[in-house]
Amino acid sequence: MIEFPNHSRSYDQTRRAVRFWGYDSAIEASFFVTEGALKRLQSDAYLDEPGLLHAFDANRDRICAAAARVYVRGSRGSYDLVAANF
């Protein structure tokens, strides 16, 4: 089962997404929440780094729940969460 004990997150300008990490025992998986997904979660979010990080923080529980649904152990190293995941 994947868990999200690390509250670190960062904005990846190249991918236009907020990155965060989950852990399944010793396995680390990267997750990227796209701008579109964050805008769906928080329609008044500003599409800049501070605005998107704030939208992520305000919706962390929903984002982690969606990440747990798309995660498949050992499947791949990173996962993209898009608007359709919410």
Phi, psi and omega in degrees: 000136181274143179230161184231064183284338182272116182272009176292145174204158180211157178266128177256103185295325180297317181271349184054054184207159173264130181257140173212172188234147174234160184227131175241095191058240181268359182273127177257136177234138177264141177235143177235124177257117185289161176305317181299321178293317180294324178293325177293320180290326183219092188298337180267011182291139173282140182270052173231173185304309180297321180294318180288323176295322177296316179299320177298310182299321182290339184237022185307315183299316179294321180294315179296323178296317178294320179298319179296327179290325183271346183289135173230118185306128177072003184289311182199170184274337180217156184226138176257128174257121182246174183308322182297341179282354184238000000 
